Amino acid sequence: MNNFLTRILVAVIFIPFILYLSYFGGIPFMSFINLLIFLGLIEFSSILKLKDISFSQTLLIFFGLLIGVSVYYYSDRFILIITLLSVLISGLFQLIRYKFDNAIENLSSFLFGLIYVALFFSFLILIREFPQKLGLEYRLGGLWIIFLFLCSWFSDILSYFIGTPFGKHKILPLVSPNKSWEGSSGGIAGALLAAFVSKSIFFKEIPLIHLLSLAILISVFGQLGDFVESSFKRQVSLKDSSSIIPGHGGVLD
């Protein structure tokens, strides 16, 4: 109960702040996403260190933040160049510092972390800025980010409240023992509810079927992402990727 109350308190404090940044966008939103990239890459590196996988955390953070900044100013034009350059430099660093010990694991983990954390987070910036690139109203990008967050949050909330009392049929108990088909269905229902709310408040001109379809995709892929991250933590016997967000765990959580 204490953990549940903590989660509610943190949500009450941070949700308005996140929605505010999402709506107004610009450099503050870009900076917030880059903060998430920074913290997420630290958590990712810490998890892999427990598996004796070694690479330069400094290089990973540098190139991760470089992706986050470049997509704001130049869209997606330099993502591939930055990614390839990061692999080359990380490979040289691997030879100099670690020589050939676990080279495949180290370089593969470095590249995966760059994509899994930095690149995926940077898509929030791309979505936020995309309408302006098309000559549309700038606030539309903020509304789409808010829609994405609402679907994710509603999905998480209903998944918890339906899965906790009614979750009898587990999906992947070896990876995430508390996740059930009942909770997953509740999560999809929560995302659909978020689509209806969005339609009634700020997306009146968007066809409802489009919002419902996107809501289902957001919920399904959000839950799949949760299983992927749980599999990482399960390998190193961690409950949360960190404790930076009280009641919620880490940025990756």
Phi and psi in degrees as GROMACS dihedral restraints (atoms count N, CA, C in turn):
[ dihedral_restraints ]
;  ai    aj    ak    al  type     phi  dphi    fc
    3     4     5     6     1   -61.8    20    10
    4     5     6     7     1   -41.1    20    10
    6     7     8     9     1   -65.1    20    10
    7     8     9    10     1   -38.5    20    10
    9    10    11    12     1   -65.1    20    10
   10    11    12    13     1   -43.3    20    10
   12    13    14    15     1   -65.5    20    10
   13    14    15    16     1   -36.8    20    10
   15    16    17    18     1   -63.0    20    10
   16    17    18    19     1   -42.3    20    10
   18    19    20    21     1   -61.5    20    10
   19    20    21    22     1   -41.5    20    10
   21    22    23    24     1   -65.2    20    10
   22    23    24    25     1   -43.8    20    10
   24    25    26    27     1   -62.1    20    10
   25    26    27    28     1   -44.6    20    10
   27    28    29    30     1   -63.0    20    10
   28    29    30    31     1   -41.5    20    10
   30    31    32    33     1   -63.4    20    10
   31    32    33    34     1   -42.3    20    10
   33    34    35    36     1   -62.2    20    10
   34    35    36    37     1   -35.6    20    10
   36    37    38    39     1   -76.9    20    10
   37    38    39    40     1   -45.2    20    10
   39    40    41    42     1   -91.6    20    10
   40    41    42    43     1   -27.5    20    10
   42    43    44    45     1   -60.5    20    10
   43    44    45    46     1   -47.8    20    10
   45    46    47    48     1   -59.2    20    10
   46    47    48    49     1   -37.3    20    10
   48    49    50    51     1   -64.0    20    10
   49    50    51    52     1   -44.5    20    10
   51    52    53    54     1   -65.9    20    10
   52    53    54    55     1   -42.2    20    10
   54    55    56    57     1   -64.5    20    10
   55    56    57    58     1   -38.0    20    10
   57    58    59    60     1   -62.2    20    10
   58    59    60    61     1   -49.3    20    10
   60    61    62    63     1   -61.7    20    10
   61    62    63    64     1   -40.3    20    10
   63    64    65    66     1   -63.9    20    10
   64    65    66    67     1   -41.6    20    10
   66    67    68    69     1   -69.7    20    10
   67    68    69    70     1   -42.8    20    10
   69    70    71    72     1   -86.4    20    10
   70    71    72    73     1   -22.3    20    10
   72    73    74    75     1    60.7    20    10
   73    74    75    76     1  -141.8    20    10
   75    76    77    78     1    67.6    20    10
   76    77    78    79     1  -157.7    20    10
   78    79    80    81     1   -62.3    20    10
   79    80    81    82     1   -38.6    20    10
   81    82    83    84     1   -58.6    20    10
   82    83    84    85     1   -43.0    20    10
   84    85    86    87     1   -67.5    20    10
   85    86    87    88     1   -42.6    20    10
   87    88    89    90     1   -59.8    20    10
   88    89    90    91     1   -41.2    20    10
   90    91    92    93     1   -66.0    20    10
   91    92    93    94     1   -38.9    20    10
   93    94    95    96     1   -63.4    20    10
   94    95    96    97     1   -44.3    20    10
   96    97    98    99     1   -66.0    20    10
   97    98    99   100     1   -37.9    20    10
   99   100   101   102     1   -67.4    20    10
  100   101   102   103     1   -31.3    20    10
  102   103   104   105     1   -63.9    20    10
  103   104   105   106     1   -41.5    20    10
  105   106   107   108     1   -63.2    20    10
  106   107   108   109     1   -40.5    20    10
  108   109   110   111     1   -61.2    20    10
  109   110   111   112     1   -46.4    20    10
  111   112   113   114     1   -58.3    20    10
  112   113   114   115     1   -51.5    20    10
  114   115   116   117     1   -67.7    20    10
  115   116   117   118     1   -39.3    20    10
  117   118   119   120     1   -63.5    20    10
  118   119   120   121     1   -39.8    20    10
  120   121   122   123     1   -69.4    20    10
  121   122   123   124     1   -34.3    20    10
  123   124   125   126     1   -64.0    20    10
  124   125   126   127     1   -44.0    20    10
  126   127   128   129     1   -63.8    20    10
  127   128   129   130     1   -43.4    20    10
  129   130   131   132     1   -60.9    20    10
  130   131   132   133     1   -45.6    20    10
  132   133   134   135     1   -62.6    20    10
  133   134   135   136     1   -40.1    20    10
  135   136   137   138     1   -64.7    20    10
  136   137   138   139     1   -38.0    20    10
  138   139   140   141     1   -64.0    20    10
  139   140   141   142     1   -44.0    20    10
  141   142   143   144     1   -70.6    20    10
  142   143   144   145     1   -29.2    20    10
  144   145   146   147     1   -62.2    20    10
  145   146   147   148     1   -30.5    20    10
  147   148   149   150     1   -68.9    20    10
  148   149   150   151     1   -16.3    20    10
  150   151   152   153     1  -102.7    20    10
  151   152   153   154     1    14.1    20    10
  153   154   155   156     1    60.7    20    10
  154   155   156   157     1    32.9    20    10
  156   157   158   159     1   -99.1    20    10
  157   158   159   160     1   122.7    20    10
  159   160   161   162     1  -119.8    20    10
  160   161   162   163     1   127.4    20    10
  162   163   164   165     1  -152.6    20    10
  163   164   165   166     1   171.0    20    10
  165   166   167   168     1   -75.5    20    10
  166   167   168   169     1   109.4    20    10
  168   169   170   171     1   -63.9    20    10
  169   170   171   172     1   -34.7    20    10
  171   172   173   174     1   -62.1    20    10
  172   173   174   175     1   -45.3    20    10
  174   175   176   177     1   -64.0    20    10
  175   176   177   178     1   -40.8    20    10
  177   178   179   180     1   -61.4    20    10
  178   179   180   181     1   -46.2    20    10
  180   181   182   183     1   -66.3    20    10
  181   182   183   184     1   -41.1    20    10
  183   184   185   186     1   -59.5    20    10
  184   185   186   187     1   -50.6    20    10
  186   187   188   189     1   -72.2    20    10
  187   188   189   190     1   -30.8    20    10
  189   190   191   192     1   -63.8    20    10
  190   191   192   193     1   -46.3    20    10
  192   193   194   195     1   -67.9    20    10
  193   194   195   196     1   -32.4    20    10
  195   196   197   198     1   -63.1    20    10
  196   197   198   199     1   -39.0    20    10
  198   199   200   201     1   -64.2    20    10
  199   200   201   202     1   -45.8    20    10
  201   202   203   204     1   -60.8    20    10
  202   203   204   205     1   -38.7    20    10
  204   205   206   207     1   -76.1    20    10
  205   206   207   208     1   -40.6    20    10
  207   208   209   210     1   -67.2    20    10
  208   209   210   211     1   -35.5    20    10
  210   211   212   213     1   -68.8    20    10
  211   212   213   214     1   -24.7    20    10
  213   214   215   216     1   -72.6    20    10
  214   215   216   217     1   -42.9    20    10
  216   217   218   219     1   -89.7    20    10
  217   218   219   220     1   -30.5    20    10
  219   220   221   222     1  -127.5    20    10
  220   221   222   223     1    16.6    20    10
  222   223   224   225     1    58.1    20    10
  223   224   225   226     1  -136.5    20    10
  225   226   227   228     1  -101.3    20    10
  226   227   228   229     1    17.5    20    10
  228   229   230   231     1   -67.7    20    10
  229   230   231   232     1   -29.8    20    10
  231   232   233   234     1  -111.3    20    10
  232   233   234   235     1     8.4    20    10
  234   235   236   237     1   -61.2    20    10
  235   236   237   238     1   -47.8    20    10
  237   238   239   240     1   -64.0    20    10
  238   239   240   241     1   -42.6    20    10
  240   241   242   243     1   -62.0    20    10
  241   242   243   244     1   -45.9    20    10
  243   244   245   246     1   -62.4    20    10
  244   245   246   247     1   -41.6    20    10
  246   247   248   249     1   -64.6    20    10
  247   248   249   250     1   -46.7    20    10
  249   250   251   252     1   -63.8    20    10
  250   251   252   253     1   -41.7    20    10
  252   253   254   255     1   -64.0    20    10
  253   254   255   256     1   -38.2    20    10
  255   256   257   258     1   -64.9    20    10
  256   257   258   259     1   -38.3    20    10
  258   259   260   261     1   -67.1    20    10
  259   260   261   262     1   -42.2    20    10
  261   262   263   264     1   -62.4    20    10
  262   263   264   265     1   -47.8    20    10
  264   265   266   267     1   -68.4    20    10
  265   266   267   268     1   -40.2    20    10
  267   268   269   270     1   -63.5    20    10
  268   269   270   271     1   -36.2    20    10
  270   271   272   273     1   -64.2    20    10
  271   272   273   274     1   -42.4    20    10
  273   274   275   276     1   -63.5    20    10
  274   275   276   277     1   -41.8    20    10
  276   277   278   279     1   -63.1    20    10
  277   278   279   280     1   -37.2    20    10
  279   280   281   282     1   -61.8    20    10
  280   281   282   283     1   -43.6    20    10
  282   283   284   285     1   -67.3    20    10
  283   284   285   286     1   -39.5    20    10
  285   286   287   288     1   -73.6    20    10
  286   287   288   289     1   -44.5    20    10
  288   289   290   291     1   -92.5    20    10
  289   290   291   292     1   -46.3    20    10
  291   292   293   294     1  -105.0    20    10
  292   293   294   295     1    -4.3    20    10
  294   295   296   297     1    56.6    20    10
  295   296   297   298     1  -127.3    20    10
  297   298   299   300     1  -106.6    20    10
  298   299   300   301     1     9.6    20    10
  300   301   302   303     1   -69.6    20    10
  301   302   303   304     1   117.6    20    10
  303   304   305   306     1    52.0    20    10
  304   305   306   307     1    38.5    20    10
  306   307   308   309     1   -60.5    20    10
  307   308   309   310     1   -42.5    20    10
  309   310   311   312     1   -64.1    20    10
  310   311   312   313     1   -47.5    20    10
  312   313   314   315     1   -62.6    20    10
  313   314   315   316     1   -42.5    20    10
  315   316   317   318     1   -65.6    20    10
  316   317   318   319     1   -48.3    20    10
  318   319   320   321     1   -69.7    20    10
  319   320   321   322     1   -38.5    20    10
  321   322   323   324     1   -63.6    20    10
  322   323   324   325     1   -41.6    20    10
  324   325   326   327     1   -66.5    20    10
  325   326   327   328     1   -39.0    20    10
  327   328   329   330     1   -59.6    20    10
  328   329   330   331     1   -49.4    20    10
  330   331   332   333     1   -66.0    20    10
  331   332   333   334     1   -41.6    20    10
  333   334   335   336     1   -62.8    20    10
  334   335   336   337     1   -42.7    20    10
  336   337   338   339     1   -62.4    20    10
  337   338   339   340     1   -38.4    20    10
  339   340   341   342     1   -62.7    20    10
  340   341   342   343     1   -41.2    20    10
  342   343   344   345     1   -76.4    20    10
  343   344   345   346     1   -49.6    20    10
  345   346   347   348     1   -63.1    20    10
  346   347   348   349     1   -39.5    20    10
  348   349   350   351     1   -98.8    20    10
  349   350   351   352     1   -63.7    20    10
  351   352   353   354     1   -67.9    20    10
  352   353   354   355     1   -50.0    20    10
  354   355   356   357     1   -66.0    20    10
  355   356   357   358     1   -45.5    20    10
  357   358   359   360     1   -65.3    20    10
  358   359   360   361     1   -41.0    20    10
  360   361   362   363     1   -64.3    20    10
  361   362   363   364     1   -36.4    20    10
  363   364   365   366     1   -65.9    20    10
  364   365   366   367     1   -20.1    20    10
  366   367   368   369     1   -65.7    20    10
  367   368   369   370     1   -24.7    20    10
  369   370   371   372     1   -63.4    20    10
  370   371   372   373     1   -38.6    20    10
  372   373   374   375     1   -67.3    20    10
  373   374   375   376     1   -42.5    20    10
  375   376   377   378     1   -61.2    20    10
  376   377   378   379     1   -43.0    20    10
  378   379   380   381     1   -64.1    20    10
  379   380   381   382     1   -42.7    20    10
  381   382   383   384     1   -62.9    20    10
  382   383   384   385     1   -36.5    20    10
  384   385   386   387     1   -93.3    20    10
  385   386   387   388     1   -10.6    20    10
  387   388   389   390     1   -62.0    20    10
  388   389   390   391     1   -44.7    20    10
  390   391   392   393     1   -56.5    20    10
  391   392   393   394     1   -37.6    20    10
  393   394   395   396     1   -64.4    20    10
  394   395   396   397     1   -34.8    20    10
  396   397   398   399     1   -63.7    20    10
  397   398   399   400     1   -27.9    20    10
  399   400   401   402     1   -92.7    20    10
  400   401   402   403     1     1.4    20    10
  402   403   404   405     1    80.5    20    10
  403   404   405   406     1    16.8    20    10
  405   406   407   408     1   -92.7    20    10
  406   407   408   409     1   174.3    20    10
  408   409   410   411     1   -62.7    20    10
  409   410   411   412     1   131.6    20    10
  411   412   413   414     1   -62.5    20    10
  412   413   414   415     1   -34.8    20    10
  414   415   416   417     1   -65.3    20    10
  415   416   417   418     1   -18.5    20    10
  417   418   419   420     1   -61.2    20    10
  418   419   420   421     1   -36.7    20    10
  420   421   422   423     1   -61.8    20    10
  421   422   423   424     1   -39.5    20    10
  423   424   425   426     1   -65.0    20    10
  424   425   426   427     1   -38.7    20    10
  426   427   428   429     1   -66.2    20    10
  427   428   429   430     1   -36.6    20    10
  429   430   431   432     1   -69.0    20    10
  430   431   432   433     1   -35.7    20    10
  432   433   434   435     1   -66.2    20    10
  433   434   435   436     1   -42.6    20    10
  435   436   437   438     1   -61.5    20    10
  436   437   438   439     1   -41.9    20    10
  438   439   440   441     1   -59.6    20    10
  439   440   441   442     1   -44.0    20    10
  441   442   443   444     1   -61.3    20    10
  442   443   444   445     1   -46.0    20    10
  444   445   446   447     1   -64.4    20    10
  445   446   447   448     1   -43.2    20    10
  447   448   449   450     1   -60.9    20    10
  448   449   450   451     1   -44.0    20    10
  450   451   452   453     1   -61.2    20    10
  451   452   453   454     1   -42.0    20    10
  453   454   455   456     1   -66.5    20    10
  454   455   456   457     1   -45.6    20    10
  456   457   458   459     1   -67.8    20    10
  457   458   459   460     1   -46.5    20    10
  459   460   461   462     1   -62.1    20    10
  460   461   462   463     1   -38.5    20    10
  462   463   464   465     1   -62.5    20    10
  463   464   465   466     1   -43.9    20    10
  465   466   467   468     1   -65.4    20    10
  466   467   468   469     1   -41.8    20    10
  468   469   470   471     1   -66.0    20    10
  469   470   471   472     1   -50.2    20    10
  471   472   473   474     1   -70.4    20    10
  472   473   474   475     1   -31.2    20    10
  474   475   476   477     1   -61.0    20    10
  475   476   477   478     1   -39.6    20    10
  477   478   479   480     1   -69.7    20    10
  478   479   480   481     1   -48.5    20    10
  480   481   482   483     1   -73.8    20    10
  481   482   483   484     1   -22.8    20    10
  483   484   485   486     1   -93.4    20    10
  484   485   486   487     1   -40.4    20    10
  486   487   488   489     1   -70.5    20    10
  487   488   489   490     1   -34.0    20    10
  489   490   491   492     1   -64.9    20    10
  490   491   492   493     1   -49.9    20    10
  492   493   494   495     1   -85.3    20    10
  493   494   495   496     1   -27.0    20    10
  495   496   497   498     1  -114.0    20    10
  496   497   498   499     1    -1.6    20    10
  498   499   500   501     1   -73.9    20    10
  499   500   501   502     1    97.8    20    10
  501   502   503   504     1  -106.5    20    10
  502   503   504   505     1   -28.3    20    10
  504   505   506   507     1  -107.4    20    10
  505   506   507   508     1   104.8    20    10
  507   508   509   510     1   -75.5    20    10
  508   509   510   511     1   147.3    20    10
  510   511   512   513     1   -87.7    20    10
  511   512   513   514     1   -61.4    20    10
  513   514   515   516     1  -135.9    20    10
  514   515   516   517     1    78.6    20    10
  516   517   518   519     1   -61.7    20    10
  517   518   519   520     1   -27.3    20    10
  519   520   521   522     1   -72.5    20    10
  520   521   522   523     1   -24.4    20    10
  522   523   524   525     1   -95.3    20    10
  523   524   525   526     1   -50.3    20    10
  525   526   527   528     1  -140.6    20    10
  526   527   528   529     1    94.5    20    10
  528   529   530   531     1   -65.0    20    10
  529   530   531   532     1   -17.9    20    10
  531   532   533   534     1   -94.4    20    10
  532   533   534   535     1    -8.8    20    10
  534   535   536   537     1   -83.4    20    10
  535   536   537   538     1   128.0    20    10
  537   538   539   540     1  -127.3    20    10
  538   539   540   541     1   164.1    20    10
  540   541   542   543     1   -65.5    20    10
  541   542   543   544     1   -34.5    20    10
  543   544   545   546     1   -64.3    20    10
  544   545   546   547     1   -44.5    20    10
  546   547   548   549     1   -64.9    20    10
  547   548   549   550     1   -38.2    20    10
  549   550   551   552     1   -63.4    20    10
  550   551   552   553     1   -41.8    20    10
  552   553   554   555     1   -63.6    20    10
  553   554   555   556     1   -39.4    20    10
  555   556   557   558     1   -63.1    20    10
  556   557   558   559     1   -36.4    20    10
  558   559   560   561     1   -62.8    20    10
  559   560   561   562     1   -42.6    20    10
  561   562   563   564     1   -64.4    20    10
  562   563   564   565     1   -40.5    20    10
  564   565   566   567     1   -62.0    20    10
  565   566   567   568     1   -38.2    20    10
  567   568   569   570     1   -63.8    20    10
  568   569   570   571     1   -41.8    20    10
  570   571   572   573     1   -64.8    20    10
  571   572   573   574     1   -39.4    20    10
  573   574   575   576     1   -63.7    20    10
  574   575   576   577     1   -38.9    20    10
  576   577   578   579     1   -61.8    20    10
  577   578   579   580     1   -40.6    20    10
  579   580   581   582     1   -61.9    20    10
  580   581   582   583     1   -35.7    20    10
  582   583   584   585     1   -65.1    20    10
  583   584   585   586     1   -42.3    20    10
  585   586   587   588     1   -63.7    20    10
  586   587   588   589     1   -41.6    20    10
  588   589   590   591     1   -62.8    20    10
  589   590   591   592     1   -45.4    20    10
  591   592   593   594     1   -62.5    20    10
  592   593   594   595     1   -40.9    20    10
  594   595   596   597     1   -61.5    20    10
  595   596   597   598     1   -41.3    20    10
  597   598   599   600     1   -76.0    20    10
  598   599   600   601     1   -25.2    20    10
  600   601   602   603     1   -99.7    20    10
  601   602   603   604     1   -53.3    20    10
  603   604   605   606     1  -134.9    20    10
  604   605   606   607     1    -4.6    20    10
  606   607   608   609     1  -117.5    20    10
  607   608   609   610     1    47.1    20    10
  609   610   611   612     1   -63.0    20    10
  610   611   612   613     1   -28.5    20    10
  612   613   614   615     1   -91.6    20    10
  613   614   615   616     1    -6.8    20    10
  615   616   617   618     1   -86.1    20    10
  616   617   618   619     1   129.8    20    10
  618   619   620   621     1   -55.9    20    10
  619   620   621   622     1   134.9    20    10
  621   622   623   624     1   -60.0    20    10
  622   623   624   625     1   -37.3    20    10
  624   625   626   627     1   -61.9    20    10
  625   626   627   628     1   -33.5    20    10
  627   628   629   630     1   -67.2    20    10
  628   629   630   631     1   -44.4    20    10
  630   631   632   633     1   -66.0    20    10
  631   632   633   634     1   -40.5    20    10
  633   634   635   636     1   -65.0    20    10
  634   635   636   637     1   -41.0    20    10
  636   637   638   639     1   -63.5    20    10
  637   638   639   640     1   -44.5    20    10
  639   640   641   642     1   -65.3    20    10
  640   641   642   643     1   -38.3    20    10
  642   643   644   645     1   -61.2    20    10
  643   644   645   646     1   -42.2    20    10
  645   646   647   648     1   -63.3    20    10
  646   647   648   649     1   -44.4    20    10
  648   649   650   651     1   -61.8    20    10
  649   650   651   652     1   -43.1    20    10
  651   652   653   654     1   -62.2    20    10
  652   653   654   655     1   -43.8    20    10
  654   655   656   657     1   -66.3    20    10
  655   656   657   658     1   -47.1    20    10
  657   658   659   660     1   -62.8    20    10
  658   659   660   661     1   -49.5    20    10
  660   661   662   663     1   -71.9    20    10
  661   662   663   664     1   -29.2    20    10
  663   664   665   666     1   -63.5    20    10
  664   665   666   667     1   -41.9    20    10
  666   667   668   669     1   -69.9    20    10
  667   668   669   670     1   -37.0    20    10
  669   670   671   672     1   -62.9    20    10
  670   671   672   673     1   -41.8    20    10
  672   673   674   675     1   -61.8    20    10
  673   674   675   676     1   -34.9    20    10
  675   676   677   678     1   -64.9    20    10
  676   677   678   679     1   -39.2    20    10
  678   679   680   681     1   -66.7    20    10
  679   680   681   682     1   -39.7    20    10
  681   682   683   684     1   -62.1    20    10
  682   683   684   685     1   -47.1    20    10
  684   685   686   687     1   -66.3    20    10
  685   686   687   688     1   -35.7    20    10
  687   688   689   690     1   -63.2    20    10
  688   689   690   691     1   -35.1    20    10
  690   691   692   693     1   -65.7    20    10
  691   692   693   694     1   -35.0    20    10
  693   694   695   696     1   -62.6    20    10
  694   695   696   697     1   -49.9    20    10
  696   697   698   699     1   -66.2    20    10
  697   698   699   700     1   -34.6    20    10
  699   700   701   702     1   -63.1    20    10
  700   701   702   703     1   -35.6    20    10
  702   703   704   705     1   -65.7    20    10
  703   704   705   706     1   -26.9    20    10
  705   706   707   708     1  -115.6    20    10
  706   707   708   709     1    14.8    20    10
  708   709   710   711     1    58.9    20    10
  709   710   711   712     1    44.2    20    10
  711   712   713   714     1  -107.7    20    10
  712   713   714   715     1   142.4    20    10
  714   715   716   717     1   -84.8    20    10
  715   716   717   718     1   -42.3    20    10
  717   718   719   720     1  -129.3    20    10
  718   719   720   721     1   154.4    20    10
  720   721   722   723     1   -70.0    20    10
  721   722   723   724     1   -25.0    20    10
  723   724   725   726     1  -168.4    20    10
  724   725   726   727     1  -175.3    20    10
  726   727   728   729     1  -120.4    20    10
  727   728   729   730     1    25.7    20    10
  729   730   731   732     1   -69.2    20    10
  730   731   732   733     1   -28.5    20    10
  732   733   734   735     1  -110.0    20    10
  733   734   735   736     1   105.5    20    10
  735   736   737   738     1   -54.5    20    10
  736   737   738   739     1   128.8    20    10
  738   739   740   741     1    82.8    20    10
  739   740   741   742     1   -14.4    20    10
  741   742   743   744     1  -116.8    20    10
  742   743   744   745     1   -21.1    20    10
  744   745   746   747     1    99.7    20    10
  745   746   747   748     1  -133.8    20    10
  747   748   749   750     1  -104.3    20    10
  748   749   750   751     1  -177.0    20    10
  750   751   752   753     1   -62.4    20    10
  751   752   753   754     1   -41.8    20    10
  753   754   755   756     1   -67.3    20    10
  754   755   756   757     1   -31.3    20    10
